Amino acid sequence: MADQQELLQEDVIEETIEPQTSGAIINIYDKEEEQDNSKGIKKFFKNIVKKVKAFTRRTIIKISSSKVAKGLKVAWEKGILPALKIIFYPIVLFKRKVYDRMSSKGQKTFVSIMFLMPVLIGFVIFYLYPLIMSLIYAFSEVSVEPGKGIVVLFGQHTVKDGDNVSVVRDLFYNFKELFTGKTGMLPVKNPTSGAEESISLLQALAQTSWQTILDTIVITIFSLLIAVMLNGNFKGRAFARAVFFLPVILNSEAIAAATKSTEAIDSMLNSVGSNALTNIFDMKTFMTSVGIPAKLVTFLNGITSTIYSTISYAGVQILIFLAAIQSVPGHLYEAAKIEGATKYEEFWKITLPMVSPMILTVVVYTIVDSFLRSDLNEYVQQLAKNPLYGFHAAASWAYIIVSLAILGLALVVLKKVVFYYDEK
């Protein structure tokens, strides 16, 4: 009986062991099959790559050994290549004799001029002739006569006094008439009373120049501070950047044309927005009563009354400063933090000097943009619609000269404070 029980136990053990060993063998076979399949796929792709390479080599060999390829090779070696060497020899000679002997600064200047050449060529072709003709018109009497076309009397002007007609020989007649005569009187509105007044072109240029200088100072400082703020890490930073750039889109010509039918509403909103702070709180009266000088009060009041326009036209400047701040090397701030510098010191010692080249760009952009948005620009455009071509040319050149003078003044002042990191 004991022997039978032992035999039965051995049969049970064999039954329990056999499936396990057979399952392990099946698993091993499955893994080997997977490896064989993966190796087969790799070999398949390798064979395809080899066949493609072999086909490419055979094709190249056939093409290179053909008569057409030999002819092209001969033409390149004996015709095209020598011709290219002759054509570009002056450039190669210039590089060896002149460019390679320049200093690093000279090479940068030369490369800059080469990049500006397309713009300079376009200016010479499309703008130089009209610019010279407008300068001639500024000192002439210009009229359009049937059958003769444009008649230009350089330095001569016909003056009518009732029935009497006389010819005046005065080179600067157009400028004198614009600055002191009736032709140059501009209708403007008094900002306090709202009544229409007439001022000369000279007074308008002076007011526009002062307003441009004021706008440039305020917008430059405002955009720099906002850019520093937007460069920080806070929630909603992308939304805040979009908000400050949104007025640039809303003030575009496309939006202005689309909302032309709502000019009355737009003017009302602009008037409320530009004088919002004054309507809520009369700061001018308050500062005068405190004892602040009248000139300083007028200056500060002018700044506060233009807060709306400052925010509206500072979007591009904010982007320029923001890009400049983000390009400042980070190791400078890390070194400053190790030395124990505060945020205030980091701004004055690192941020401001490193972005100072962009201040020059922002100032130039703001001056040009301010002149283009001024009422004087619209007046000059109105002269072009009337047959006063000589007066229009004179007003345009006076406008250009004043804007160039302000730009030159800004360049002279800022050139002394601009810091170039590569040159120090």
C-alpha positions as a Markdown table, in Angstrom:
| # | Residue | x | y | z |
|---|---|---|---|---|
| 1 | Met | 0.0 | 0.0 | 0.0 |
| 2 | Ala | 2.8 | 2.3 | 0.9 |
| 3 | Asp | 4.5 | 1.6 | -2.5 |
| 4 | Gln | 1.2 | 2.5 | -4.3 |
| 5 | Gln | 0.8 | 5.8 | -2.5 |
| 6 | Glu | 4.4 | 6.8 | -3.4 |
| 7 | Leu | 3.8 | 6.0 | -7.0 |
| 8 | Leu | 0.6 | 8.1 | -7.0 |
| 9 | Gln | 2.5 | 11.0 | -5.4 |
| 10 | Glu | 5.2 | 10.8 | -8.0 |
| 11 | Asp | 2.6 | 10.9 | -10.8 |
| 12 | Val | 1.0 | 14.0 | -9.2 |
| 13 | Ile | 4.4 | 15.7 | -9.0 |
| 14 | Glu | 5.2 | 14.9 | -12.6 |
| 15 | Glu | 1.8 | 16.3 | -13.7 |
| 16 | Thr | 2.4 | 19.5 | -11.8 |
| 17 | Ile | 5.9 | 19.9 | -13.1 |
| 18 | Glu | 5.4 | 19.1 | -16.7 |
| 19 | Pro | 3.1 | 22.1 | -17.6 |
| 20 | Gln | 5.6 | 24.5 | -15.9 |
| 21 | Thr | 8.6 | 23.2 | -17.8 |
| 22 | Ser | 6.6 | 23.2 | -21.0 |
| 23 | Gly | 5.4 | 26.7 | -20.4 |
| 24 | Ala | 9.0 | 27.9 | -19.8 |
| 25 | Ile | 10.1 | 26.3 | -23.0 |
| 26 | Ile | 7.2 | 28.0 | -24.9 |
| 27 | Asn | 8.2 | 31.4 | -23.5 |
| 28 | Ile | 11.8 | 30.9 | -24.5 |
| 29 | Tyr | 10.7 | 29.9 | -28.0 |
| 30 | Asp | 8.4 | 33.1 | -28.2 |
| 31 | Lys | 11.3 | 35.4 | -27.3 |
| 32 | Glu | 13.6 | 33.7 | -29.8 |
| 33 | Glu | 10.9 | 34.1 | -32.5 |
| 34 | Glu | 10.5 | 37.9 | -31.6 |
| 35 | Gln | 14.3 | 38.4 | -31.8 |
| 36 | Asp | 14.3 | 36.6 | -35.2 |
| 37 | Asn | 11.5 | 38.7 | -36.4 |
| 38 | Ser | 13.2 | 42.0 | -35.3 |
| 39 | Lys | 16.4 | 40.9 | -36.9 |
| 40 | Gly | 14.6 | 40.0 | -40.1 |
| 41 | Ile | 12.9 | 43.5 | -40.2 |
| 42 | Lys | 16.3 | 45.2 | -39.7 |
| 43 | Lys | 17.9 | 43.1 | -42.4 |
| 44 | Phe | 15.0 | 44.0 | -44.7 |
| 45 | Phe | 15.5 | 47.7 | -44.2 |
| 46 | Lys | 19.3 | 47.3 | -44.5 |
| 47 | Asn | 18.9 | 45.5 | -47.8 |
| 48 | Ile | 16.6 | 48.3 | -49.1 |
| 49 | Val | 19.1 | 51.0 | -48.0 |
| 50 | Lys | 21.9 | 49.1 | -49.7 |
| 51 | Lys | 19.9 | 48.7 | -52.9 |
| 52 | Val | 19.1 | 52.4 | -52.9 |
| 53 | Lys | 22.7 | 53.4 | -52.4 |
| 54 | Ala | 23.9 | 51.0 | -55.1 |
| 55 | Phe | 21.3 | 52.3 | -57.5 |
| 56 | Thr | 22.3 | 55.9 | -56.7 |
| 57 | Arg | 26.0 | 55.1 | -57.3 |
| 58 | Arg | 25.2 | 53.4 | -60.6 |
| 59 | Thr | 23.1 | 56.4 | -61.7 |
| 60 | Ile | 25.8 | 58.9 | -60.8 |
| 61 | Ile | 28.5 | 56.8 | -62.6 |
| 62 | Lys | 26.3 | 56.6 | -65.7 |
| 63 | Ile | 25.6 | 60.3 | -65.6 |
| 64 | Ser | 29.2 | 61.3 | -64.9 |
| 65 | Ser | 30.4 | 59.1 | -67.7 |
| 66 | Ser | 27.9 | 60.4 | -70.3 |
| 67 | Lys | 28.8 | 62.9 | -73.0 |
| 68 | Val | 26.6 | 65.6 | -71.5 |
| 69 | Ala | 28.3 | 65.4 | -68.2 |
| 70 | Lys | 31.8 | 65.5 | -69.8 |
| 71 | Gly | 30.7 | 68.5 | -71.9 |
| 72 | Leu | 29.4 | 70.3 | -68.8 |
| 73 | Lys | 32.6 | 69.5 | -67.0 |
| 74 | Val | 34.7 | 70.9 | -69.8 |
| 75 | Ala | 32.5 | 74.0 | -70.0 |
| 76 | Trp | 32.8 | 74.6 | -66.3 |
| 77 | Glu | 36.6 | 74.1 | -66.2 |
| 78 | Lys | 37.5 | 76.0 | -69.3 |
| 79 | Gly | 34.6 | 78.5 | -69.7 |
| 80 | Ile | 32.5 | 79.3 | -66.6 |
| 81 | Leu | 35.1 | 79.0 | -63.9 |
| 82 | Pro | 37.7 | 81.3 | -65.6 |
| 83 | Ala | 34.9 | 83.8 | -66.3 |
| 84 | Leu | 33.8 | 83.8 | -62.7 |
| 85 | Lys | 37.4 | 84.3 | -61.6 |
| 86 | Ile | 37.8 | 87.3 | -63.8 |
| 87 | Ile | 34.5 | 88.8 | -62.7 |
| 88 | Phe | 35.1 | 88.3 | -59.0 |
| 89 | Tyr | 38.8 | 89.1 | -59.1 |
| 90 | Pro | 38.3 | 92.7 | -58.1 |
| 91 | Ile | 36.3 | 91.6 | -55.0 |
| 92 | Val | 39.0 | 89.0 | -54.1 |
| 93 | Leu | 41.7 | 91.7 | -54.6 |
| 94 | Phe | 39.8 | 94.2 | -52.5 |
| 95 | Lys | 39.4 | 91.6 | -49.7 |
| 96 | Arg | 43.1 | 90.9 | -49.7 |
| 97 | Lys | 44.4 | 94.4 | -50.0 |
| 98 | Val | 41.8 | 96.4 | -48.1 |
| 99 | Tyr | 39.3 | 94.4 | -46.1 |
| 100 | Asp | 41.8 | 92.1 | -44.4 |
| 101 | Arg | 43.9 | 95.1 | -43.4 |
| 102 | Met | 41.0 | 96.9 | -41.7 |
| 103 | Ser | 40.5 | 97.0 | -38.0 |
| 104 | Ser | 37.7 | 95.0 | -36.4 |
| 105 | Lys | 35.6 | 98.2 | -36.1 |
| 106 | Gly | 36.3 | 99.1 | -39.7 |
| 107 | Gln | 35.2 | 95.7 | -40.9 |
| 108 | Lys | 32.0 | 96.0 | -39.0 |
| 109 | Thr | 31.3 | 99.4 | -40.5 |
| 110 | Phe | 32.0 | 98.1 | -44.0 |
| 111 | Val | 29.7 | 95.2 | -43.5 |
| 112 | Ser | 27.0 | 97.5 | -42.2 |
| 113 | Ile | 27.3 | 99.7 | -45.2 |
| 114 | Met | 27.0 | 96.7 | -47.5 |
| 115 | Phe | 23.8 | 95.7 | -45.8 |
| 116 | Leu | 22.5 | 99.2 | -46.2 |
| 117 | Met | 23.4 | 99.4 | -49.9 |
| 118 | Pro | 19.9 | 98.1 | -51.1 |
| 119 | Val | 18.2 | 100.8 | -49.1 |
| 120 | Leu | 20.6 | 103.5 | -50.4 |
| 121 | Ile | 20.2 | 102.3 | -54.0 |
| 122 | Gly | 16.4 | 102.4 | -53.6 |
| 123 | Phe | 16.6 | 105.9 | -52.1 |
| 124 | Val | 18.8 | 107.2 | -55.0 |
| 125 | Ile | 16.5 | 105.6 | -57.6 |
| 126 | Phe | 13.1 | 106.4 | -56.2 |
| 127 | Tyr | 13.5 | 109.3 | -53.7 |
| 128 | Leu | 16.5 | 111.5 | -54.7 |
| 129 | Tyr | 15.0 | 113.1 | -57.8 |
| 130 | Pro | 11.6 | 114.0 | -56.1 |
| 131 | Leu | 13.6 | 115.3 | -53.1 |
| 132 | Ile | 15.7 | 117.6 | -55.3 |
| 133 | Met | 12.7 | 118.8 | -57.3 |
| 134 | Ser | 10.8 | 119.6 | -54.1 |
| 135 | Leu | 13.7 | 121.6 | -52.9 |
| 136 | Ile | 13.6 | 123.6 | -56.2 |
| 137 | Tyr | 9.9 | 124.1 | -55.8 |
| 138 | Ala | 10.4 | 125.4 | -52.3 |
| 139 | Phe | 12.2 | 128.5 | -53.8 |
| 140 | Ser | 10.0 | 128.8 | -56.9 |
| 141 | Glu | 6.5 | 129.7 | -58.0 |
| 142 | Val | 5.0 | 126.5 | -59.4 |
| 143 | Ser | 1.9 | 126.4 | -61.6 |
| 144 | Val | 0.2 | 124.1 | -64.0 |
| 145 | Glu | -0.8 | 125.7 | -67.4 |
| 146 | Pro | -2.8 | 124.0 | -70.1 |
| 147 | Gly | -0.5 | 122.9 | -73.0 |
| 148 | Lys | 2.7 | 123.8 | -71.1 |
| 149 | Gly | 2.4 | 121.5 | -68.2 |
| 150 | Ile | 4.3 | 122.4 | -65.0 |
| 151 | Val | 5.8 | 125.9 | -65.1 |
| 152 | Val | 8.6 | 126.6 | -62.6 |
| 153 | Leu | 9.8 | 130.2 | -62.0 |
| 154 | Phe | 12.8 | 129.9 | -59.8 |
| 155 | Gly | 13.2 | 132.8 | -57.4 |
| 156 | Gln | 10.3 | 134.7 | -59.0 |
| 157 | His | 6.8 | 135.1 | -57.6 |
| 158 | Thr | 3.7 | 136.8 | -59.0 |
| 159 | Val | 2.0 | 139.0 | -56.4 |
| 160 | Lys | -1.6 | 140.3 | -57.1 |
| 161 | Asp | -2.8 | 143.4 | -55.3 |
| 162 | Gly | -6.3 | 144.0 | -56.6 |
| 163 | Asp | -6.0 | 144.6 | -60.3 |
| 164 | Asn | -2.2 | 145.2 | -60.1 |
| 165 | Val | 0.1 | 142.3 | -60.8 |
| 166 | Ser | 3.8 | 142.5 | -60.0 |
| 167 | Val | 6.7 | 140.1 | -60.1 |
| 168 | Val | 8.8 | 139.8 | -56.9 |
| 169 | Arg | 12.3 | 138.4 | -57.1 |
| 170 | Asp | 12.8 | 136.8 | -53.7 |
| 171 | Leu | 14.4 | 133.4 | -53.2 |
| 172 | Phe | 12.8 | 132.9 | -49.8 |
| 173 | Tyr | 9.3 | 134.4 | -50.6 |
| 174 | Asn | 7.5 | 131.1 | -49.9 |
| 175 | Phe | 9.1 | 130.7 | -46.5 |
| 176 | Lys | 8.4 | 134.3 | -45.5 |
| 177 | Glu | 4.8 | 134.1 | -46.6 |
| 178 | Leu | 4.3 | 130.8 | -44.7 |
| 179 | Phe | 5.9 | 132.2 | -41.5 |
| 180 | Thr | 4.4 | 135.6 | -41.4 |
| 181 | Gly | 1.8 | 135.9 | -44.2 |
| 182 | Lys | -1.8 | 134.8 | -44.6 |
| 183 | Thr | -0.9 | 131.7 | -46.5 |
| 184 | Gly | 0.8 | 130.1 | -43.5 |
| 185 | Met | -2.0 | 130.7 | -41.0 |
| 186 | Leu | -3.2 | 127.5 | -39.5 |
| 187 | Pro | -6.7 | 127.1 | -37.9 |
| 188 | Val | -6.3 | 125.5 | -34.4 |
| 189 | Lys | -8.5 | 125.1 | -31.4 |
| 190 | Asn | -7.7 | 126.7 | -28.0 |
| 191 | Pro | -7.3 | 123.8 | -25.5 |
| 192 | Thr | -8.9 | 125.8 | -22.7 |
| 193 | Ser | -11.8 | 127.8 | -24.4 |
| 194 | Gly | -12.3 | 125.5 | -27.4 |
| 195 | Ala | -12.5 | 128.5 | -29.8 |
| 196 | Glu | -10.8 | 128.4 | -33.2 |
| 197 | Glu | -7.7 | 130.5 | -33.5 |
| 198 | Ser | -5.1 | 131.1 | -36.2 |
| 199 | Ile | -1.4 | 130.7 | -35.7 |
| 200 | Ser | 1.5 | 131.0 | -38.1 |
| 201 | Leu | 3.5 | 128.1 | -39.4 |
| 202 | Leu | 6.4 | 129.2 | -37.3 |
| 203 | Gln | 4.3 | 129.1 | -34.1 |
| 204 | Ala | 2.9 | 125.7 | -35.1 |
| 205 | Leu | 6.5 | 124.4 | -35.7 |
| 206 | Ala | 7.5 | 125.7 | -32.3 |
| 207 | Gln | 4.5 | 124.1 | -30.5 |
| 208 | Thr | 5.0 | 120.8 | -32.4 |
| 209 | Ser | 8.7 | 120.7 | -31.5 |
| 210 | Trp | 8.0 | 121.3 | -27.8 |
| 211 | Gln | 5.3 | 118.7 | -27.8 |
| 212 | Thr | 7.5 | 116.2 | -29.6 |
| 213 | Ile | 10.3 | 116.7 | -27.1 |
| 214 | Leu | 7.9 | 116.3 | -24.2 |
| 215 | Asp | 6.3 | 113.2 | -25.7 |
| 216 | Thr | 9.7 | 111.7 | -26.4 |
| 217 | Ile | 10.9 | 112.1 | -22.8 |
| 218 | Val | 7.7 | 110.8 | -21.2 |
| 219 | Ile | 7.2 | 107.9 | -23.6 |
| 220 | Thr | 10.9 | 106.8 | -23.3 |
| 221 | Ile | 10.9 | 106.8 | -19.5 |
| 222 | Phe | 7.4 | 105.2 | -19.3 |
| 223 | Ser | 8.2 | 102.4 | -21.8 |
| 224 | Leu | 11.5 | 101.6 | -20.1 |
| 225 | Leu | 9.8 | 101.3 | -16.7 |
| 226 | Ile | 6.9 | 99.2 | -18.1 |
| 227 | Ala | 9.4 | 96.9 | -19.9 |
| 228 | Val | 11.3 | 96.3 | -16.7 |
| 229 | Met | 8.0 | 95.5 | -14.9 |
| 230 | Leu | 6.8 | 93.1 | -17.7 |
| 231 | Asn | 10.2 | 91.3 | -17.6 |
| 232 | Gly | 9.5 | 90.1 | -14.1 |
| 233 | Asn | 8.0 | 86.7 | -13.3 |
| 234 | Phe | 4.4 | 87.0 | -12.3 |
| 235 | Lys | 1.1 | 85.4 | -13.3 |
| 236 | Gly | -0.6 | 86.9 | -16.3 |
| 237 | Arg | 2.6 | 88.3 | -17.7 |
| 238 | Ala | 1.7 | 87.4 | -21.3 |
| 239 | Phe | -1.8 | 89.0 | -20.9 |
| 240 | Ala | -0.2 | 92.2 | -19.5 |
| 241 | Arg | 2.2 | 92.4 | -22.5 |
| 242 | Ala | -0.7 | 92.0 | -24.9 |
| 243 | Val | -2.7 | 94.8 | -23.1 |
| 244 | Phe | 0.2 | 97.3 | -23.4 |
| 245 | Phe | 0.7 | 96.4 | -27.1 |
| 246 | Leu | -3.1 | 96.4 | -27.9 |
| 247 | Pro | -3.3 | 100.2 | -28.4 |
| 248 | Val | -0.7 | 99.9 | -31.2 |
| 249 | Ile | -3.1 | 97.7 | -33.2 |
| 250 | Leu | -6.1 | 99.8 | -32.3 |
| 251 | Asn | -4.4 | 103.0 | -33.5 |
| 252 | Ser | -3.4 | 101.4 | -36.9 |
| 253 | Glu | -4.7 | 102.8 | -40.2 |
| 254 | Ala | -6.8 | 99.7 | -40.8 |
| 255 | Ile | -8.7 | 100.1 | -37.5 |
| 256 | Ala | -9.1 | 103.8 | -38.1 |
| 257 | Ala | -10.6 | 103.1 | -41.5 |
| 258 | Ala | -13.0 | 100.5 | -40.1 |
| 259 | Thr | -14.2 | 102.8 | -37.3 |
| 260 | Lys | -14.4 | 105.9 | -39.5 |
| 261 | Ser | -18.2 | 106.0 | -39.0 |
| 262 | Thr | -17.8 | 106.3 | -35.2 |
| 263 | Glu | -15.5 | 109.4 | -35.2 |
| 264 | Ala | -17.9 | 111.3 | -32.9 |
| 265 | Ile | -17.8 | 108.5 | -30.2 |
| 266 | Asp | -14.1 | 108.1 | -30.7 |
| 267 | Ser | -13.3 | 111.8 | -30.2 |
| 268 | Met | -15.5 | 111.8 | -27.1 |
| 269 | Leu | -13.6 | 108.8 | -25.6 |
| 270 | Asn | -10.3 | 110.4 | -26.5 |
| 271 | Ser | -11.2 | 113.6 | -24.8 |
| 272 | Val | -12.4 | 111.9 | -21.7 |
| 273 | Gly | -9.3 | 109.6 | -21.7 |
| 274 | Ser | -6.8 | 112.4 | -22.2 |
| 275 | Asn | -8.3 | 114.5 | -19.4 |
| 276 | Ala | -9.6 | 111.8 | -17.1 |
| 277 | Leu | -7.2 | 112.7 | -14.3 |
| 278 | Thr | -7.9 | 116.4 | -14.6 |
| 279 | Asn | -11.7 | 115.8 | -14.4 |
| 280 | Ile | -11.3 | 113.7 | -11.3 |
| 281 | Phe | -8.7 | 115.8 | -9.5 |
| 282 | Asp | -7.6 | 119.3 | -10.4 |
| 283 | Met | -3.9 | 118.8 | -9.8 |
| 284 | Lys | -2.8 | 122.1 | -11.3 |
| 285 | Thr | -4.8 | 124.1 | -8.7 |
| 286 | Phe | -3.6 | 121.8 | -5.9 |
| 287 | Met | 0.1 | 122.2 | -6.8 |
| 288 | Thr | -0.2 | 125.9 | -7.2 |
| 289 | Ser | -1.8 | 126.3 | -3.8 |
| 290 | Val | 1.0 | 124.2 | -2.3 |
| 291 | Gly | 3.6 | 126.6 | -3.6 |
| 292 | Ile | 5.2 | 124.7 | -6.5 |
| 293 | Pro | 6.5 | 127.0 | -9.3 |
| 294 | Ala | 4.1 | 127.8 | -12.1 |
| 295 | Lys | 6.4 | 126.6 | -14.9 |
| 296 | Leu | 6.9 | 123.2 | -13.1 |
| 297 | Val | 3.1 | 123.0 | -12.5 |
| 298 | Thr | 2.5 | 123.6 | -16.2 |
| 299 | Phe | 5.0 | 121.0 | -17.2 |
| 300 | Leu | 3.6 | 118.3 | -14.9 |
| 301 | Asn | 0.0 | 119.1 | -15.9 |
| 302 | Gly | 1.0 | 118.7 | -19.5 |
| 303 | Ile | 2.4 | 115.3 | -18.7 |
| 304 | Thr | -0.7 | 114.1 | -16.8 |
| 305 | Ser | -3.1 | 115.4 | -19.6 |
| 306 | Thr | -1.2 | 113.2 | -22.1 |
| 307 | Ile | -1.3 | 109.9 | -20.1 |
| 308 | Tyr | -3.9 | 108.4 | -22.5 |
| 309 | Ser | -1.8 | 109.2 | -25.6 |
| 310 | Thr | 1.4 | 108.1 | -23.8 |
| 311 | Ile | 0.0 | 104.6 | -23.1 |
| 312 | Ser | -1.5 | 104.5 | -26.7 |
| 313 | Tyr | 1.8 | 105.2 | -28.5 |
| 314 | Ala | 4.3 | 103.4 | -26.2 |
| 315 | Gly | 3.6 | 99.8 | -27.4 |
| 316 | Val | 6.5 | 99.5 | -29.9 |
| 317 | Gln | 8.9 | 101.2 | -27.5 |
| 318 | Ile | 8.0 | 98.7 | -24.7 |
| 319 | Leu | 8.7 | 95.8 | -27.0 |
| 320 | Ile | 12.1 | 97.2 | -28.0 |
| 321 | Phe | 13.1 | 97.7 | -24.4 |
| 322 | Leu | 11.7 | 94.3 | -23.4 |
| 323 | Ala | 13.8 | 92.6 | -26.1 |
| 324 | Ala | 16.9 | 94.6 | -25.0 |
| 325 | Ile | 16.4 | 93.6 | -21.3 |
| 326 | Gln | 16.0 | 89.9 | -22.2 |
| 327 | Ser | 19.2 | 90.0 | -24.2 |
| 328 | Val | 21.3 | 91.2 | -21.2 |
| 329 | Pro | 23.6 | 88.3 | -20.1 |
| 330 | Gly | 22.3 | 86.5 | -17.1 |
| 331 | His | 25.7 | 86.1 | -15.5 |
| 332 | Leu | 25.9 | 89.8 | -14.8 |
| 333 | Tyr | 22.8 | 89.6 | -12.6 |
| 334 | Glu | 24.2 | 86.5 | -10.9 |
| 335 | Ala | 27.4 | 88.2 | -10.1 |
| 336 | Ala | 25.6 | 91.2 | -8.8 |
| 337 | Lys | 23.4 | 89.0 | -6.5 |
| 338 | Ile | 26.5 | 87.3 | -5.1 |
| 339 | Glu | 28.0 | 90.7 | -4.4 |
| 340 | Gly | 24.8 | 91.6 | -2.5 |
| 341 | Ala | 23.4 | 94.2 | -5.0 |
| 342 | Thr | 19.7 | 95.2 | -4.6 |
| 343 | Lys | 17.2 | 95.4 | -7.4 |
| 344 | Tyr | 17.6 | 99.2 | -7.5 |
| 345 | Glu | 21.4 | 98.8 | -7.9 |
| 346 | Glu | 20.9 | 96.1 | -10.6 |
| 347 | Phe | 18.7 | 98.5 | -12.6 |
| 348 | Trp | 21.2 | 101.5 | -12.5 |
| 349 | Lys | 24.4 | 99.5 | -12.8 |
| 350 | Ile | 23.4 | 96.7 | -15.2 |
| 351 | Thr | 20.0 | 97.1 | -16.9 |
| 352 | Leu | 20.1 | 100.8 | -17.8 |
| 353 | Pro | 23.7 | 100.7 | -19.2 |
| 354 | Met | 23.1 | 97.5 | -21.2 |
| 355 | Val | 19.9 | 98.8 | -22.8 |
| 356 | Ser | 21.2 | 102.3 | -23.4 |
| 357 | Pro | 21.8 | 101.6 | -27.2 |
| 358 | Met | 18.1 | 100.8 | -27.5 |
| 359 | Ile | 17.3 | 104.2 | -25.9 |
| 360 | Leu | 18.8 | 105.9 | -29.0 |
| 361 | Thr | 16.6 | 103.7 | -31.2 |
| 362 | Val | 13.5 | 104.4 | -29.1 |
| 363 | Val | 14.1 | 108.1 | -29.1 |
| 364 | Val | 14.5 | 108.3 | -32.9 |
| 365 | Tyr | 11.4 | 106.2 | -33.4 |
| 366 | Thr | 9.3 | 108.3 | -31.0 |
| 367 | Ile | 10.4 | 111.6 | -32.6 |
| 368 | Val | 9.5 | 110.4 | -36.1 |
| 369 | Asp | 6.2 | 108.9 | -34.9 |
| 370 | Ser | 5.3 | 112.1 | -33.0 |
| 371 | Phe | 5.9 | 114.3 | -36.0 |
| 372 | Leu | 3.9 | 112.0 | -38.2 |
| 373 | Arg | 0.9 | 112.2 | -35.8 |
| 374 | Ser | 1.0 | 115.9 | -35.3 |
| 375 | Asp | -1.7 | 118.3 | -36.7 |
| 376 | Leu | 1.1 | 120.1 | -38.6 |
| 377 | Asn | 1.5 | 117.0 | -40.8 |
| 378 | Glu | -2.1 | 117.1 | -41.8 |
| 379 | Tyr | -1.8 | 120.8 | -42.6 |
| 380 | Val | 1.1 | 120.2 | -44.9 |
| 381 | Gln | -0.9 | 117.4 | -46.6 |
| 382 | Gln | -3.8 | 119.8 | -47.2 |
| 383 | Leu | -1.4 | 122.2 | -49.0 |
| 384 | Ala | -0.6 | 119.5 | -51.4 |
| 385 | Lys | -4.3 | 119.2 | -52.4 |
| 386 | Asn | -4.5 | 122.9 | -53.3 |
| 387 | Pro | -2.6 | 124.4 | -56.3 |
| 388 | Leu | 0.0 | 125.8 | -53.9 |
| 389 | Tyr | 2.9 | 123.6 | -54.9 |
| 390 | Gly | 5.6 | 126.0 | -54.0 |
| 391 | Phe | 4.2 | 126.7 | -50.5 |
| 392 | His | 3.6 | 123.0 | -50.0 |
| 393 | Ala | 7.3 | 122.2 | -50.8 |
| 394 | Ala | 8.5 | 125.1 | -48.5 |
| 395 | Ala | 6.3 | 123.9 | -45.6 |
| 396 | Ser | 7.5 | 120.3 | -46.1 |
| 397 | Trp | 11.2 | 121.4 | -46.0 |
| 398 | Ala | 10.6 | 123.5 | -43.0 |
| 399 | Tyr | 8.9 | 120.5 | -41.4 |
| 400 | Ile | 11.9 | 118.3 | -42.3 |
| 401 | Ile | 14.5 | 120.7 | -41.1 |
| 402 | Val | 12.9 | 121.1 | -37.7 |
| 403 | Ser | 12.5 | 117.3 | -37.3 |
| 404 | Leu | 16.1 | 116.7 | -38.3 |
| 405 | Ala | 17.3 | 119.4 | -35.9 |
| 406 | Ile | 15.5 | 117.6 | -33.0 |
| 407 | Leu | 16.9 | 114.3 | -34.1 |
| 408 | Gly | 20.4 | 115.7 | -34.3 |
| 409 | Leu | 20.0 | 117.2 | -30.8 |
| 410 | Ala | 18.8 | 113.9 | -29.4 |
| 411 | Leu | 21.7 | 112.0 | -31.1 |
| 412 | Val | 24.3 | 114.5 | -29.7 |
| 413 | Val | 22.9 | 114.3 | -26.1 |
| 414 | Leu | 22.4 | 110.5 | -26.1 |
| 415 | Lys | 25.7 | 109.7 | -27.8 |
| 416 | Lys | 27.5 | 110.7 | -24.5 |
| 417 | Val | 25.5 | 108.3 | -22.3 |
| 418 | Val | 25.2 | 105.3 | -24.6 |
| 419 | Phe | 27.2 | 102.3 | -23.4 |
| 420 | Tyr | 28.2 | 99.6 | -26.0 |
| 421 | Tyr | 29.1 | 96.3 | -24.3 |
| 422 | Asp | 31.3 | 95.0 | -27.1 |
| 423 | Glu | 33.5 | 98.1 | -27.2 |
| 424 | Lys | 34.3 | 98.3 | -23.5 |
